Amino acid sequence: MGVGGTLEYISELIGSGGSHSYGKRKKKKQFQTVELKVRMDCDGCVLKVKNSLSSLKGVKSVEINKKQQKVTVSGYAEASKVLKKAKSTGKKAEIWPYVPYSLVAQPYIAQAYDKKAPPGYVRKVDPYVTTGTMTVYNNDPSYTSMFSDDNPNACSIM
């Protein structure tokens, strides 16, 4: 081993914290926010879920909204591990299924509307939803603006 090889070896030792990982590089985990819907009835449930999720490696913060049954976990933990840890408390847990009302083109179709959703939220639906024999595409232009008086290029039949 020459001088260049020795320096490379020493820099690898210093850079990897002493472990020998010449060809293997660890992927740095992305900072992310995971939102869960967890069934919590009392302050004891809230404390149990918060302590459990806080103990997970990579978690930086845990915020709980008991009224909405919503848990927001921020950190470097994977969503699947966070969900698994939440379920290990014995509570019913799932990934947050709701989106704000304004992000859905048709919030009152059967697939999107949910009575149990918090105020201002509806269930997340696919980009296109089939309702019986008709297919509704969320990315269609708003046809109501085509016949609006505010639109100068609107149809003049009216």
C-alpha positions as MATLAB code, in Angstrom:
seq = 'MGVGGTLEYISELIGSGGSHSYGKRKKKKQFQTVELKVRMDCDGCVLKVKNSLSSLKGVKSVEINKKQQKVTVSGYAEASKVLKKAKSTGKKAEIWPYVPYSLVAQPYIAQAYDKKAPPGYVRKVDPYVTTGTMTVYNNDPSYTSMFSDDNPNACSIM';
ca = [
       0.000    0.000    0.000;
       1.471    3.331   -1.023;
       1.052    6.738    0.563;
      -2.130    7.404   -1.447;
      -3.644    4.091   -0.368;
      -2.775    4.744    3.270;
      -4.377    8.183    3.200;
      -7.492    6.765    1.550;
      -7.680    4.018    4.189;
      -7.340    6.526    7.050;
      -9.936    8.879    5.548;
     -12.371    5.939    5.184;
     -11.839    5.045    8.842;
     -12.434    8.617    9.960;
     -15.365    9.218    7.606;
     -17.225    6.034    8.478;
     -16.647    6.243   12.209;
     -14.231    3.303   12.312;
     -16.310    0.702   10.519;
     -14.975   -0.883    7.341;
     -17.423    0.037    4.590;
     -15.383    0.454    1.458;
     -18.053   -0.163   -1.184;
     -21.126    0.145    1.010;
     -22.539    3.584    1.672;
     -25.494    4.006    3.984;
     -28.408    5.828    2.443;
     -29.192    8.927    4.434;
     -32.828    8.865    5.475;
     -35.029   11.765    4.436;
     -36.665   13.984    7.042;
     -40.376   13.384    6.688;
     -43.688   13.932    8.378;
     -46.006   10.970    8.853;
     -49.661   11.573    9.704;
     -51.692    8.807   11.304;
     -55.276    8.365   12.367;
     -55.195    6.636   15.758;
     -58.255    5.835   17.845;
     -57.696    7.534   21.234;
     -60.395    7.930   23.867;
     -58.689    9.464   26.885;
     -55.545   11.260   28.032;
     -54.050    7.894   29.022;
     -54.363    6.694   25.416;
     -52.751    9.897   24.178;
     -49.837    9.496   26.594;
     -49.370    5.829   25.693;
     -49.247    6.573   21.945;
     -46.979    9.604   22.402;
     -44.467    7.722   24.580;
     -44.422    4.747   22.238;
     -43.823    6.816   19.095;
     -41.277    9.080   20.808;
     -39.153    6.046   21.666;
     -38.857    5.076   17.993;
     -35.380    5.671   16.544;
     -35.218    8.741   14.289;
     -38.371   10.433   15.599;
     -37.818   14.118   16.416;
     -41.328   15.216   17.435;
     -44.781   13.744   18.054;
     -47.861   15.977   17.984;
     -51.295   14.652   18.879;
     -54.719   16.173   18.237;
     -57.101   14.057   20.319;
     -60.225   15.727   18.933;
     -59.334   14.823   15.321;
     -57.719   11.485   16.332;
     -54.631   12.680   14.419;
     -50.984   11.951   15.234;
     -48.214   13.823   13.397;
     -44.731   12.314   13.641;
     -41.731   14.236   12.295;
     -38.263   12.795   11.904;
     -36.131   10.314   10.017;
     -38.310    7.239   10.680;
     -40.031    5.352    7.861;
     -43.823    5.572    7.618;
     -44.244    1.785    7.805;
     -42.238    1.590   11.046;
     -44.190    4.467   12.586;
     -47.485    2.781   11.695;
     -46.296   -0.556   13.070;
     -45.197    1.090   16.344;
     -48.556    2.859   16.676;
     -50.410   -0.422   16.165;
     -48.216   -2.103   18.791;
     -49.899    0.070   21.452;
     -53.120   -1.869   20.866;
     -54.885    1.081   19.265;
     -56.484    1.034   15.835;
     -54.146    2.994   13.559;
     -53.917    3.819    9.853;
     -52.170    6.346    7.615;
     -54.117    9.646    7.645;
     -56.803    9.068    4.978;
     -58.083   12.650    4.678;
     -57.168   15.676    2.565;
     -58.455   19.248    2.834;
     -61.859   19.812    1.256;
     -60.448   22.327   -1.248;
     -58.067   19.781   -2.858;
     -60.819   17.458   -4.081;
     -62.730   18.353   -7.249;
     -65.948   16.669   -6.124;
     -65.935   16.255   -2.349;
     -69.508   14.963   -2.025;
     -69.284   11.869   -4.207;
     -69.712    8.620   -2.307;
     -66.017    7.682   -2.308;
     -64.799   11.021   -0.914;
     -67.490   12.026    1.570;
     -67.000   10.611    5.059;
     -69.181   11.497    8.053;
     -66.324   10.667   10.432;
     -63.874   13.057    8.753;
     -62.811   16.127   10.744;
     -64.386   19.434    9.701;
     -62.916   20.725    6.443;
     -61.597   17.307    5.373;
     -62.784   14.565    3.025;
     -61.390   11.126    2.264;
     -58.466   10.964   -0.169;
     -59.609    9.588   -3.542;
     -57.819    8.492   -6.712;
     -57.251   11.027   -9.540;
     -60.195    9.494  -11.347;
     -63.190    7.939   -9.691;
     -65.865    5.804  -11.264;
     -69.387    6.465  -10.074;
     -71.720    3.868  -11.560;
     -71.583    4.184  -15.335;
     -70.000    7.633  -15.391;
     -66.291    8.319  -14.887;
     -65.393   11.599  -13.227;
     -61.880   12.934  -13.868;
     -60.552   15.365  -11.287;
     -58.151   16.993  -13.732;
     -60.901   18.134  -16.127;
     -61.268   21.895  -16.604;
     -64.089   23.511  -14.753;
     -67.012   23.541  -17.192;
     -68.860   26.098  -15.145;
     -66.256   28.736  -16.007;
     -66.838   28.124  -19.744;
     -70.304   29.636  -19.498;
     -69.479   32.337  -16.973;
     -70.143   36.028  -17.592;
     -66.680   36.745  -16.163;
     -64.984   34.709  -18.915;
     -64.534   36.860  -22.061;
     -64.135   33.724  -24.216;
     -67.324   32.148  -22.913;
     -70.042   30.814  -25.121;
     -72.355   33.581  -26.281;
     -75.446   31.364  -26.578;
     -76.692   32.466  -23.195;
];
